[in-house]
Amino acid sequence: MVALGAGGARLAAHGGDTGGHEAKLTPSGVVACSTHVAEGTVTRVEPLPGAGEFRVVLRVDRAYKPADGPRRLTFDTAGAGEPYLRPGGRVLVLVPAAPGEPAITFREGAPPPGEVGEDVGPVRDELEYGRAWVESALPGAEGLECAADG
């Protein structure tokens, strides 16, 4: 499983009919707790008031969730002073449903955070890793109800 940073650490998903079962953080749960999952090219990055937060505009080439999602997506992300996303860069983003949670991003050219699995094989970069991770999590996300775990 991938380390998802601050945005993914507080998300949980419950099966629609599981009622009182314990919340669990899984790749499918993270996808279920995302309003949008999309891949595309960054067109703009603007600093937000406060320390290290940025608003990013993405020209969407592929929408995973919803499949008929917008062709332009705006989301907020945290950085360490300088934005790690830059205009012209390719990125896969998971925009969390929980207010105040930063987006989870996978960037082209960044080293992959780990192994995806035997069925996928080696990946070149973080974007390719994220793509395989999201595609494997999507089927399990269907029908899951999301709840903020906080």
N, C-alpha and C positions, 0 to 999 in steps of 0.2 A: 504494500500500500504506500502511496506517496505521502510525504509530509506536506500538509496544506497551508501551513503558516497561520497567522492570526485569524484570517477569515474562515477557514475550515474548522478550526479547533472548537468552535462553540455551536456547530450545527448538529442537529440530530433528526432522525426520521423515524416515524412510527408507521407500521403497516396500517392501512385503512381500517381493518377490522380487528386489530390486536388489542385495542382498549388499554388495559393496564400494564401491558408488557413493557419491560425495561427499554429505554431509548438506546439506540446503538448508532455509533458513527461508522459509516461504511461509505465506499465510493458511491453506491447507489443512493444512499441517504444524502450525501452532499449534493448530488445532481438533483434529487427531489427537492432539496431546500434552496435551489437556485431558481430565480425568476427567468433568467436568460442564460443560455450557454451558446456561445457563438465564436467563430473564428474569422479573422479579417486583418485589415491593415489600419494601424493607428494614423489618424489624420490630424489630431490636435491633442496637446497636453497642456493643461493650465493649472497653476498652483491654486489651492484653496486657502482661505484664511486659516491660520493655525500652522502647526509644525508638521511638515512632511506629508501633507495630503494633496492629492492631485485629482483633477477631473480629466477623464480621457474620453475622446470621441473615436469610435471604431467604425470603419466602413466594412460592413459584414459581407463576407463572401460565402460563408456557410453557417446556417443557423441549425443548431442541434436541438435546442429547446427554447421556445416552441419552434417546431420545424418550419413554420411560416412566419418566423419572427421578423423584426424590422431590419431594414437594410443599413440602418445607421443606429448605433447603440452608444449611449453615454453612460459612463459608470465612474465611481470614485475608487481610488486605491491609495494605499499608504506607501511611502517611500522613506528613505533615510536622507532627507535633505534634497537630493537630486532625484528627479523621476527616473525610474529604471525602464520605463516605456518611452519610446521616442517616435515622433512622426516618421512614417515610412516603415516602421517595424511591424512584423507579423506577430499576432498573438491570438491565443485561445483564452477566453475569459468565461468564468462562472460568476454570475452576479447573484449574491446571496439575497434571500428574501428577508432576512432579519435586518431591521433598520440599524444603521451604524456599523455594520460589518463590512470590512473592505472586500473587494473582489479578489478572487483567486485567479492568477494568470499563469500561463505557460508561454514563454517567449521563444521565438526562433533564434537559433544561434547560442542560446544559453545551455550549459551542460545539463543533461538529464538528471533528475534527482534520484534515480534508482532504476532497478530493472522492472520492466513491465510484466514479464512472464514468458514462459517457454513458448506459448502459442503465438506470441507476437514477434519474438526475436529481438535483436539489438536495435536501438533507436539512435539517431544522430544527435538530437537535441531535445530541449525541454518541450518545444512545440509538438514534435512527433510523439514524445512520451505522453503529453497531455491529451493528444488526439486519441491515442490507443486507450488511455485510461478512461476518458469520457465515453468512447464507443463501447467499451466493455461494461460500463456502469449504467448506461441508458436503459437497457431492458429491465433491470432490477428496480429502476426508479419509477417505472410505470405503476400507478396505483398507490404509491407510498404517500402518506400524509406527512407534511413537514410541521415540526414544532420547534421553536427556539429552545435550546437547552441552557437555561441560564438561571 
